[in-house]
């Protein structure tokens, strides 16, 4: 279920946009009527943040930038036609999708599909980034263990490498776990 934050200046426009969002499969909708109140919801995990600008307490641009910077949600801002190009120039670099009013239902559908695709790709890149971070941390531990074997047991780097691999195979564990054992043994 896709969770959405809808920020709008009036109940009437929020009701119309909620109906449109529900027709697109966004059924869990949290509504806020000011930028100030919306910012208080920053810690919640939303899939989509839809800002119907202008808001009662600001034009919505700063709020869109804020959410684009601090959340993983797709951020969409709906602005009057006359300012759409200017707002687009201000927000595209921040990863915010700008939609001009009046909203065309067919285009809105495609905008939301694009936002969902973009969010999916972003999450995939973040997962890959996390995986790489873990690999780097593992390599640091293994390299520290190799250095200890080289300095404490006078092994060559190649011998230390082979030692860690052989111990991992013999113990049916990872090189990282063997490296941790070496570190515990020789760092104290």
VEXMITI-878055 format. One record per atom (N, C-alpha, C): atom name; y, z, x. Coordinates in pm, 1 decimal. Each point is the difference from the previous one (the first is absolute). Example, Ala and Ser with C-alpha at 12.3 -4.5 7.8 and 13.67 -1.06 7.14 Angstrom:
ATOM,N,-569.0,780.0,1319.0
ATOM,CA,119.0,0.0,-89.0
ATOM,C,120.0,0.0,90.0
ATOM,N,105.0,-72.0,-35.0
ATOM,CA,119.0,6.0,82.0
ATOM,C,109.0,73.0,-77.0
END
This chain:
ATOM,N,-117.1,0.0,84.2
ATOM,CA,117.1,0.0,-84.2
ATOM,C,124.5,0.0,89.6
ATOM,N,89.7,-91.0,-25.5
ATOM,CA,120.0,-14.0,81.7
ATOM,C,107.8,95.5,-49.1
ATOM,N,49.3,84.1,91.6
ATOM,CA,103.0,97.9,-33.7
ATOM,C,136.9,-57.4,34.0
ATOM,N,91.8,11.4,-94.9
ATOM,CA,131.6,-62.1,14.0
ATOM,C,110.4,101.5,-22.3
ATOM,N,104.2,-11.1,81.3
ATOM,CA,124.3,72.6,-24.0
ATOM,C,100.2,-101.5,-51.2
ATOM,N,52.4,24.8,-118.1
ATOM,CA,100.9,-86.2,-59.7
ATOM,C,130.8,77.5,-2.1
ATOM,N,100.9,-54.1,67.0
ATOM,CA,131.3,64.2,3.7
ATOM,C,95.9,-90.6,-75.8
ATOM,N,58.3,55.3,-106.9
ATOM,CA,88.7,-79.6,-83.8
ATOM,C,112.9,87.7,-52.0
ATOM,N,109.5,-62.8,-36.9
ATOM,CA,117.8,76.0,-43.5
ATOM,C,-6.4,43.9,-145.8
ATOM,N,-84.8,-62.1,-81.2
ATOM,CA,-5.1,36.7,-141.9
ATOM,C,-143.0,2.7,-50.4
ATOM,N,-20.2,76.6,-106.8
ATOM,CA,-132.1,8.6,-61.2
ATOM,C,-41.1,-133.4,-60.1
ATOM,N,96.1,-72.3,-56.8
ATOM,CA,-30.2,-127.8,-63.6
ATOM,C,-51.9,-101.5,101.9
ATOM,N,69.8,-15.9,112.8
ATOM,CA,-46.1,-95.1,101.1
ATOM,C,-130.6,46.6,63.3
ATOM,N,-16.2,131.2,15.2
ATOM,CA,-124.9,53.6,55.0
ATOM,C,-116.8,-29.9,-93.2
ATOM,N,22.7,10.8,-131.6
ATOM,CA,-106.1,-28.3,-96.3
ATOM,C,-41.3,-147.4,5.7
ATOM,N,98.3,-89.2,9.8
ATOM,CA,-30.2,-143.1,7.4
ATOM,C,-75.5,-34.4,128.4
ATOM,N,46.0,55.0,112.5
ATOM,CA,-67.9,-26.2,127.5
ATOM,C,-138.7,63.4,2.8
ATOM,N,-15.3,117.9,-59.1
ATOM,CA,-131.6,64.0,-6.1
ATOM,C,-98.3,-87.3,-75.4
ATOM,N,46.8,-57.1,-110.1
ATOM,CA,-85.0,-88.9,-79.1
ATOM,C,-41.8,-121.5,83.5
ATOM,N,95.2,-56.1,72.8
ATOM,CA,-29.2,-115.6,85.0
ATOM,C,-97.5,38.0,111.6
ATOM,N,21.0,115.4,61.4
ATOM,CA,-89.7,47.1,106.4
ATOM,C,-141.1,26.9,-53.8
ATOM,N,-8.4,59.9,-116.6
ATOM,CA,-132.2,27.5,-59.2
ATOM,C,-76.2,-129.2,-26.1
ATOM,N,71.7,-103.3,-42.9
ATOM,CA,-66.3,-128.4,-24.3
ATOM,C,-54.2,-61.2,129.3
ATOM,N,50.3,46.8,114.2
ATOM,CA,-46.6,-46.9,131.1
ATOM,C,-102.4,94.0,62.8
ATOM,N,-41.7,103.5,-74.5
ATOM,CA,-103.3,90.8,49.2
ATOM,C,51.5,127.1,65.3
ATOM,N,128.4,20.4,-2.2
ATOM,CA,58.3,123.0,55.5
ATOM,C,14.0,99.2,-114.9
ATOM,N,-100.3,85.4,-18.4
ATOM,CA,-1.7,88.2,-116.6
ATOM,C,43.6,143.0,30.8
ATOM,N,-12.3,42.5,123.7
ATOM,CA,41.8,135.1,38.7
ATOM,C,144.6,-9.5,50.0
ATOM,N,96.1,17.0,-90.7
ATOM,CA,140.9,-22.0,32.7
ATOM,C,77.5,131.4,-8.8
ATOM,N,64.9,35.9,109.9
ATOM,CA,89.6,115.1,4.1
ATOM,C,141.3,-56.2,-5.6
ATOM,N,81.6,51.8,-91.3
ATOM,CA,135.1,-53.1,-17.1
ATOM,C,104.0,100.4,47.6
ATOM,N,100.0,-51.2,70.6
ATOM,CA,114.0,80.1,44.9
ATOM,C,126.3,-73.3,-42.3
ATOM,N,102.3,77.2,-36.7
ATOM,CA,123.9,-61.5,-49.0
ATOM,C,115.8,12.2,98.6
ATOM,N,-28.5,44.4,122.7
ATOM,CA,104.1,4.9,103.1
ATOM,C,-63.4,-11.9,137.8
ATOM,N,78.9,-45.1,93.9
ATOM,CA,-46.6,-10.9,139.0
ATOM,C,-30.8,138.3,55.4
ATOM,N,83.9,96.6,-36.5
ATOM,CA,-18.9,136.4,48.9
ATOM,C,-137.6,53.4,-40.6
ATOM,N,-33.9,-12.6,-127.8
ATOM,CA,-130.8,47.9,-47.3
ATOM,C,-114.5,-81.3,58.6
ATOM,N,20.6,-129.2,18.1
ATOM,CA,-104.2,-85.1,57.4
ATOM,C,-32.2,42.4,143.1
ATOM,N,103.2,35.0,76.9
ATOM,CA,-23.2,42.8,139.0
ATOM,C,-86.8,125.6,7.1
ATOM,N,8.4,83.4,-102.3
ATOM,CA,-81.7,121.7,-2.6
ATOM,C,-149.0,-32.1,-14.3
ATOM,N,-31.6,-122.6,-40.4
ATOM,CA,-139.2,-41.6,-19.3
ATOM,C,-57.0,-73.4,121.6
ATOM,N,72.3,2.1,110.9
ATOM,CA,-38.9,-73.7,120.2
ATOM,C,-139.7,36.5,48.9
ATOM,N,-40.6,125.1,-16.5
ATOM,CA,-129.8,43.8,51.7
ATOM,C,-117.9,-49.0,-83.2
ATOM,N,24.8,-45.5,-122.9
ATOM,CA,-109.5,-50.8,-81.9
ATOM,C,-42.5,-137.4,49.5
ATOM,N,-126.8,-31.1,-16.6
ATOM,CA,-52.9,-129.8,45.7
ATOM,C,8.2,-101.1,-114.4
ATOM,N,88.2,-96.1,14.0
ATOM,CA,14.9,-106.2,-99.0
ATOM,C,-47.9,-131.4,60.3
ATOM,N,-53.2,-85.9,-85.3
ATOM,CA,-36.8,-134.4,41.8
ATOM,C,120.2,-93.4,-10.5
ATOM,N,84.3,25.2,-99.8
ATOM,CA,117.1,-83.4,-25.5
ATOM,C,117.7,88.7,-35.4
ATOM,N,115.1,-31.7,58.0
ATOM,CA,124.9,64.9,-38.3
ATOM,C,91.2,-110.4,-49.0
ATOM,N,39.7,11.5,-126.6
ATOM,CA,82.4,-102.0,-64.5
ATOM,C,135.0,62.7,-33.9
ATOM,N,106.2,-53.9,56.7
ATOM,CA,135.2,52.5,-20.2
ATOM,C,78.8,-100.7,-82.2
ATOM,N,47.9,44.7,-115.1
ATOM,CA,82.5,-83.9,-86.7
ATOM,C,145.6,34.0,28.5
ATOM,N,64.4,-80.7,81.5
ATOM,CA,136.2,29.4,45.1
ATOM,C,103.7,-66.8,-90.1
ATOM,N,120.1,54.4,-3.9
ATOM,CA,46.4,121.7,66.8
ATOM,C,-48.2,125.1,-73.1
ATOM,N,2.2,110.2,71.6
ATOM,CA,-41.2,128.2,-55.9
ATOM,C,123.6,80.7,-39.5
ATOM,N,-21.8,112.4,-64.4
ATOM,CA,113.3,81.3,-45.3
ATOM,C,74.8,64.6,116.5
ATOM,N,-69.0,26.1,110.3
ATOM,CA,63.7,69.8,110.6
ATOM,C,11.8,-81.2,129.5
ATOM,N,-47.5,-122.9,1.4
ATOM,CA,18.0,-89.8,114.8
ATOM,C,-42.9,-140.6,-38.7
ATOM,N,22.8,-95.3,90.4
ATOM,CA,-34.2,-139.8,-32.5
ATOM,C,-148.3,-32.6,17.3
ATOM,N,-77.4,87.7,63.2
ATOM,CA,-144.2,-18.6,15.4
ATOM,C,-41.9,-55.4,135.3
ATOM,N,93.9,-54.2,75.2
ATOM,CA,-33.8,-60.5,129.5
ATOM,C,-45.6,106.3,99.5
ATOM,N,74.6,109.5,8.5
ATOM,CA,-37.4,107.4,93.3
ATOM,C,-134.5,60.8,-40.0
ATOM,N,-23.0,12.2,-129.8
ATOM,CA,-127.3,54.6,-46.9
ATOM,C,-116.4,-93.0,36.7
ATOM,N,20.0,-129.6,-16.9
ATOM,CA,-103.8,-96.6,36.9
ATOM,C,-30.6,7.9,149.0
ATOM,N,104.6,7.9,83.0
ATOM,CA,-20.5,14.8,144.9
ATOM,C,-76.6,126.9,31.5
ATOM,N,38.5,108.4,-66.3
ATOM,CA,-64.8,129.5,22.0
ATOM,C,-150.5,-9.3,-26.6
ATOM,N,-35.4,-51.3,-118.6
ATOM,CA,-142.2,-8.3,-34.8
ATOM,C,-74.7,-97.1,90.2
ATOM,N,63.2,-108.9,40.0
ATOM,CA,-65.0,-95.8,89.5
ATOM,C,-28.4,63.8,135.5
ATOM,N,86.0,92.8,41.4
ATOM,CA,-15.4,63.3,131.2
ATOM,C,-100.5,114.4,-0.1
ATOM,N,-12.7,72.1,-111.4
ATOM,CA,-79.5,123.6,3.1
ATOM,C,-126.8,-3.7,-82.6
ATOM,N,-28.2,-111.1,-69.1
ATOM,CA,-122.6,-7.0,-79.8
ATOM,C,-81.1,-124.2,36.4
ATOM,N,-121.6,-4.3,-49.4
ATOM,CA,-85.7,-117.3,17.2
ATOM,C,2.9,-88.3,-124.4
ATOM,N,79.1,39.0,-96.7
ATOM,CA,6.2,-73.1,-126.0
ATOM,C,71.9,-132.9,16.2
ATOM,N,-34.8,-94.4,-86.4
ATOM,CA,79.5,-122.5,-10.8
ATOM,C,128.3,39.6,-71.9
ATOM,N,113.3,-46.3,50.3
ATOM,CA,128.3,35.2,-59.7
ATOM,C,64.0,-126.2,-55.2
ATOM,N,35.0,6.9,-129.1
ATOM,CA,62.3,-111.2,-70.2
ATOM,C,130.8,50.7,-59.1
ATOM,N,106.2,-76.6,17.7
ATOM,CA,127.1,35.1,-62.3
ATOM,C,42.0,-115.2,-90.9
ATOM,N,40.5,35.4,-120.5
ATOM,CA,44.3,-98.5,-98.9
ATOM,C,151.4,12.6,-10.5
ATOM,N,69.9,-109.9,28.2
ATOM,CA,146.8,3.2,4.9
ATOM,C,59.1,-110.6,-87.8
ATOM,N,127.7,15.2,-36.3
ATOM,CA,65.7,-107.4,-74.9
ATOM,C,1.3,-130.0,79.7
ATOM,N,-10.9,-111.7,-69.7
ATOM,CA,-6.4,-132.9,62.0
ATOM,C,113.7,-22.6,98.7
ATOM,N,121.8,43.0,-35.3
ATOM,CA,117.6,-27.6,83.6
ATOM,C,-7.3,64.9,138.4
ATOM,N,-75.5,108.8,13.1
ATOM,CA,-8.3,67.1,130.2
ATOM,C,-136.2,-17.2,66.9
ATOM,N,-89.1,-77.5,-59.8
ATOM,CA,-137.2,-11.7,50.7
ATOM,C,-6.4,-53.7,143.1
ATOM,N,77.1,-104.0,30.2
ATOM,CA,-4.6,-56.6,135.5
ATOM,C,50.8,98.9,103.7
ATOM,N,108.3,68.3,-31.9
ATOM,CA,57.6,98.0,93.2
ATOM,C,-97.2,116.1,23.6
ATOM,N,-58.3,51.6,-106.9
ATOM,CA,-95.9,110.5,11.9
ATOM,C,-124.3,-46.5,75.0
ATOM,N,-44.0,-120.1,-26.8
ATOM,CA,-114.9,-55.8,70.9
ATOM,C,26.3,-3.3,150.5
ATOM,N,119.4,-44.2,40.2
ATOM,CA,35.0,-3.0,142.6
ATOM,C,-2.9,139.6,61.2
ATOM,N,39.8,101.1,-78.5
ATOM,CA,4.2,138.1,50.1
ATOM,C,-138.9,64.2,9.7
ATOM,N,-91.4,-39.2,-89.3
ATOM,CA,-126.0,74.0,-11.8
ATOM,C,-125.8,-71.4,48.1
ATOM,N,4.8,-130.3,15.5
ATOM,CA,-120.2,-72.1,41.3
ATOM,C,-53.1,51.6,133.7
ATOM,N,88.1,26.8,93.1
ATOM,CA,-41.6,51.3,130.4
ATOM,C,-64.8,137.3,-6.2
ATOM,N,18.3,69.1,-110.6
ATOM,CA,-59.8,132.6,-18.3
ATOM,C,-132.4,-7.8,-76.3
ATOM,N,-38.6,-121.6,-41.3
ATOM,CA,-125.5,-16.2,-72.8
ATOM,C,11.5,27.7,-148.4
ATOM,N,120.0,-15.0,-54.2
ATOM,CA,22.3,22.7,-142.8
ATOM,C,9.1,-134.7,-70.8
ATOM,N,-74.2,-13.7,-107.6
ATOM,CA,1.9,-122.5,-79.8
ATOM,C,111.7,10.5,-103.5
ATOM,N,87.5,-100.8,-6.2
ATOM,CA,114.2,-0.1,-91.2
ATOM,C,-27.7,-97.1,-114.6
ATOM,N,16.9,49.3,-122.3
ATOM,CA,-19.5,-80.8,-121.1
ATOM,C,132.2,-3.0,-76.0
ATOM,N,39.3,-119.3,-42.4
ATOM,CA,126.5,-14.6,-73.6
ATOM,C,-22.4,15.8,-150.1
ATOM,N,101.0,60.1,-66.3
ATOM,CA,0.5,10.3,-146.0
ATOM,C,65.5,-124.6,-55.2
ATOM,N,-36.0,-47.2,-115.3
ATOM,CA,-107.4,50.0,-86.9
ATOM,C,-137.0,-34.6,58.8
ATOM,N,-96.1,84.2,-31.3
ATOM,CA,-133.9,-14.6,56.5
ATOM,C,-79.1,-105.6,-75.7
ATOM,N,-54.5,-93.1,75.2
ATOM,CA,-91.3,-99.2,-54.5
ATOM,C,-139.9,59.7,10.2
ATOM,N,-67.5,16.3,-113.2
ATOM,CA,-131.1,66.1,-5.8
ATOM,C,-101.9,-64.9,94.4
ATOM,N,-3.0,-133.0,1.9
ATOM,CA,-94.4,-73.2,85.3
ATOM,C,30.2,25.8,148.3
ATOM,N,127.2,-7.6,38.2
ATOM,CA,36.6,26.9,139.9
ATOM,C,-23.9,145.7,36.1
ATOM,N,27.3,90.2,-93.2
ATOM,CA,-21.7,142.5,24.6
ATOM,C,-146.7,25.0,34.4
ATOM,N,-89.3,-65.7,-73.6
ATOM,CA,-143.6,10.3,27.1
ATOM,C,-29.4,-40.1,144.7
ATOM,N,57.8,-111.9,44.6
ATOM,CA,-24.2,-47.3,136.6
ATOM,C,66.0,90.3,103.9
ATOM,N,117.1,53.4,-31.1
ATOM,CA,64.7,93.8,91.9
ATOM,C,-88.8,122.9,20.6
ATOM,N,-55.8,52.4,-108.9
ATOM,CA,-85.3,118.3,12.1
ATOM,C,-129.2,-31.7,75.1
ATOM,N,-54.6,-118.6,-21.3
ATOM,CA,-118.7,-40.6,76.3
ATOM,C,32.8,-7.7,149.3
ATOM,N,115.3,-57.6,31.1
ATOM,CA,41.8,-9.5,139.3
ATOM,C,17.0,139.7,59.6
ATOM,N,65.7,89.0,-73.6
ATOM,CA,21.6,136.6,49.1
ATOM,C,-133.6,69.8,24.1
ATOM,N,-95.2,-20.9,-89.2
ATOM,CA,-131.7,61.5,14.0
ATOM,C,-74.0,-56.7,121.0
ATOM,N,8.7,-130.9,19.2
ATOM,CA,-62.9,-63.3,117.4
ATOM,C,61.6,52.0,129.4
ATOM,N,132.3,11.7,1.7
ATOM,CA,70.6,49.1,118.6
ATOM,C,-42.6,143.8,31.2
ATOM,N,-11.2,83.2,-103.1
ATOM,CA,-40.3,139.2,19.8
ATOM,C,-143.2,7.0,53.0
ATOM,N,-88.7,-83.5,-53.1
ATOM,CA,-138.6,-2.6,46.2
ATOM,C,-7.1,-36.4,147.8
ATOM,N,76.5,-100.0,39.8
ATOM,CA,0.7,-40.4,141.8
ATOM,C,57.1,111.1,86.6
ATOM,N,105.3,65.6,-46.2
ATOM,CA,59.4,109.3,75.2
ATOM,C,-101.0,112.9,20.1
ATOM,N,-72.3,35.6,-105.1
ATOM,CA,-99.8,106.3,10.9
ATOM,C,-111.6,-38.8,96.2
ATOM,N,-38.9,-127.1,-1.0
ATOM,CA,-103.4,-47.2,92.7
ATOM,C,48.1,11.4,144.9
ATOM,N,124.2,-36.5,24.4
ATOM,CA,56.7,10.7,134.9
ATOM,C,8.0,146.5,42.1
ATOM,N,38.1,88.4,-92.4
ATOM,CA,5.5,142.8,32.8
ATOM,C,-138.2,54.5,34.2
ATOM,N,-102.6,-43.4,-74.1
ATOM,CA,-135.9,43.8,29.9
ATOM,C,-44.0,-47.4,138.4
ATOM,N,31.4,-123.9,32.0
ATOM,CA,-34.0,-54.1,131.8
ATOM,C,74.1,76.8,109.3
ATOM,N,125.0,32.2,-26.4
ATOM,CA,80.2,76.5,95.4
ATOM,C,-62.2,137.9,24.3
ATOM,N,-44.8,65.7,-106.0
ATOM,CA,-64.5,130.3,14.4
ATOM,C,-128.5,-10.9,82.1
ATOM,N,-76.2,-104.9,-27.5
ATOM,CA,-124.0,-23.3,74.2
ATOM,C,28.9,-17.9,148.9
ATOM,N,103.1,-77.8,31.2
ATOM,CA,37.4,-21.4,140.1
ATOM,C,48.4,128.3,65.7
ATOM,N,73.5,82.2,-73.2
ATOM,CA,45.6,128.9,54.3
ATOM,C,-119.2,87.2,37.9
ATOM,N,-101.2,2.2,-87.1
ATOM,CA,-119.5,79.6,29.5
ATOM,C,-73.0,-54.5,121.9
ATOM,N,-6.1,-131.6,12.3
ATOM,CA,-65.3,-59.9,116.2
ATOM,C,73.6,37.4,128.8
ATOM,N,132.4,-2.6,-3.8
ATOM,CA,79.9,36.2,117.7
ATOM,C,-23.9,146.8,36.3
ATOM,N,-4.0,86.2,-101.8
ATOM,CA,-25.6,142.4,26.5
ATOM,C,-138.7,19.8,61.5
ATOM,N,-97.8,-73.4,-52.2
ATOM,CA,-136.2,8.2,56.6
ATOM,C,0.0,-44.7,145.6
ATOM,N,69.4,-109.1,29.2
ATOM,CA,5.8,-49.9,138.1
ATOM,C,68.3,100.0,92.7
ATOM,N,101.3,69.4,-48.8
ATOM,CA,66.7,102.0,81.5
ATOM,C,-97.1,111.7,36.4
ATOM,N,-79.0,42.7,-97.1
ATOM,CA,-98.0,107.2,24.5
ATOM,C,-105.3,-47.3,99.3
ATOM,N,-48.5,-121.2,-19.5
ATOM,CA,-102.3,-55.6,90.5
ATOM,C,56.7,-16.8,141.0
ATOM,N,121.9,-48.9,12.2
ATOM,CA,61.4,-16.7,132.3
ATOM,C,22.8,134.4,68.8
ATOM,N,38.4,101.9,-78.2
ATOM,CA,18.5,132.7,59.2
ATOM,C,-133.0,53.7,53.0
ATOM,N,-107.9,-22.5,-76.5
ATOM,CA,-132.4,44.0,44.5
ATOM,C,-42.0,-75.3,126.0
ATOM,N,25.8,-130.7,4.3
ATOM,CA,-32.3,-78.3,120.4
ATOM,C,75.0,53.5,120.6
ATOM,N,127.3,30.4,-17.7
ATOM,CA,80.7,53.5,110.1
ATOM,C,-57.8,132.2,49.6
ATOM,N,-44.6,84.0,-91.2
ATOM,CA,-61.4,126.4,39.7
ATOM,C,-129.9,-22.9,77.5
ATOM,N,-79.6,-96.2,-44.5
ATOM,CA,-124.4,-30.8,72.0
ATOM,C,29.3,-55.1,138.8
ATOM,N,103.6,-82.2,8.6
ATOM,CA,38.6,-56.4,130.0
ATOM,C,48.7,110.4,93.3
ATOM,N,86.1,88.5,-49.6
ATOM,CA,58.6,103.3,86.5
ATOM,C,-95.1,116.9,27.2
ATOM,N,-77.6,40.2,-100.2
ATOM,CA,-85.8,117.2,18.3
ATOM,C,-136.3,-32.4,61.3
ATOM,N,-53.3,-117.5,-32.0
ATOM,CA,-134.2,-34.7,47.6
ATOM,C,0.3,-115.6,100.0
ATOM,N,118.3,-42.1,39.6
ATOM,CA,15.6,-108.2,96.2
ATOM,C,-71.6,-128.9,-42.1
ATOM,N,-2.3,-28.9,-129.2
ATOM,CA,-56.7,-125.1,-49.0
ATOM,C,105.9,-108.4,11.1
ATOM,N,-46.1,-123.6,5.7
ATOM,CA,95.4,-110.5,-12.1
ATOM,C,31.3,-15.1,-149.7
ATOM,N,104.0,-75.7,-30.9
ATOM,CA,33.8,-19.8,-141.5
ATOM,C,-114.8,-70.0,-72.6
ATOM,N,-62.0,-94.7,68.9
ATOM,CA,-113.1,-72.3,-58.9
ATOM,C,-117.6,94.5,-25.6
ATOM,N,-26.8,88.9,93.5
ATOM,CA,-108.2,96.3,-19.5
ATOM,C,31.4,95.3,-115.8
ATOM,N,124.5,43.6,-8.6
ATOM,CA,40.6,89.3,-108.7
ATOM,C,-15.7,-69.9,-135.0
ATOM,N,37.0,-125.6,-2.9
ATOM,CA,-13.7,-78.8,-122.7
ATOM,C,-147.5,-10.5,-41.0
ATOM,N,-84.2,-35.5,95.8
ATOM,CA,-143.0,-12.7,-28.3
ATOM,C,-60.7,134.5,-41.0
ATOM,N,45.6,107.2,64.3
ATOM,CA,-48.6,134.1,-33.6
ATOM,C,29.8,32.4,-147.4
ATOM,N,123.6,-24.3,-42.6
ATOM,CA,38.1,29.1,-139.2
ATOM,C,-82.0,-85.1,-97.3
ATOM,N,-17.8,-127.7,32.9
ATOM,CA,-78.6,-88.2,-87.5
ATOM,C,-144.8,46.2,-9.2
ATOM,N,-59.5,32.8,114.7
ATOM,CA,-140.4,42.5,2.1
ATOM,C,-18.3,130.7,-74.9
ATOM,N,89.5,95.0,21.7
ATOM,CA,-9.2,128.2,-71.0
ATOM,C,13.7,-21.0,-151.5
ATOM,N,88.5,-89.6,-39.5
ATOM,CA,18.4,-29.2,-143.0
ATOM,C,-128.4,-58.6,-59.0
ATOM,N,-63.9,-91.4,74.0
ATOM,CA,-125.7,-58.5,-49.1
ATOM,C,-109.9,105.6,-4.5
ATOM,N,-11.5,77.4,107.3
ATOM,CA,-106.1,100.4,6.9
ATOM,C,16.8,106.6,-109.0
ATOM,N,121.7,38.3,-26.2
ATOM,CA,26.3,104.5,-99.7
ATOM,C,18.5,-55.9,-141.5
ATOM,N,-2.7,-132.1,-9.7
ATOM,CA,21.5,-68.1,-129.1
ATOM,C,130.0,47.1,-65.2
ATOM,N,104.0,-8.9,77.9
ATOM,CA,133.3,38.4,-46.8
ATOM,C,100.8,-99.6,55.1
ATOM,N,124.5,20.8,-28.9
ATOM,CA,103.4,-93.4,47.0
ATOM,C,47.4,36.9,140.6
ATOM,N,59.0,-99.0,66.4
ATOM,CA,57.8,26.6,133.2
ATOM,C,110.9,103.2,-11.9
ATOM,N,69.7,-0.9,-109.5
ATOM,CA,108.7,96.1,-20.7
ATOM,C,-55.4,142.9,-0.4
ATOM,N,-112.8,22.0,-68.2
ATOM,CA,-58.7,133.9,-5.0
ATOM,C,-48.2,44.1,138.2
ATOM,N,-60.8,-91.5,73.3
ATOM,CA,-42.7,31.3,137.0
ATOM,C,122.2,30.8,85.2
ATOM,N,105.9,-77.8,-16.8
ATOM,CA,123.1,22.1,75.7
ATOM,C,57.4,138.1,-30.4
ATOM,N,-4.1,40.3,-125.8
ATOM,CA,49.3,133.7,-36.3
ATOM,C,-82.2,109.2,68.8
ATOM,N,-133.7,-21.7,7.4
ATOM,CA,-86.4,96.8,68.5
ATOM,C,37.8,9.3,147.5
ATOM,N,24.5,-115.2,63.4
ATOM,CA,38.8,-2.6,142.1
ATOM,C,131.8,74.0,18.1
ATOM,N,93.4,-24.6,-88.2
ATOM,CA,131.8,64.2,10.0
ATOM,C,-14.6,151.0,-14.4
ATOM,N,-80.7,44.8,-97.7
ATOM,CA,-20.4,144.4,-17.1
ATOM,C,-64.9,60.9,124.8
ATOM,N,-91.6,-73.4,61.2
ATOM,CA,-71.1,51.3,117.3
ATOM,C,89.9,7.3,124.6
ATOM,N,75.3,-104.4,25.3
ATOM,CA,71.0,-10.2,127.3
ATOM,C,148.3,36.5,-4.8
ATOM,N,58.6,17.8,-116.6
ATOM,CA,142.3,36.0,-3.9
ATOM,C,19.4,149.4,8.8
ATOM,N,-103.5,79.2,-18.8
ATOM,CA,17.7,144.5,4.1
ATOM,C,-22.5,56.3,133.6
END
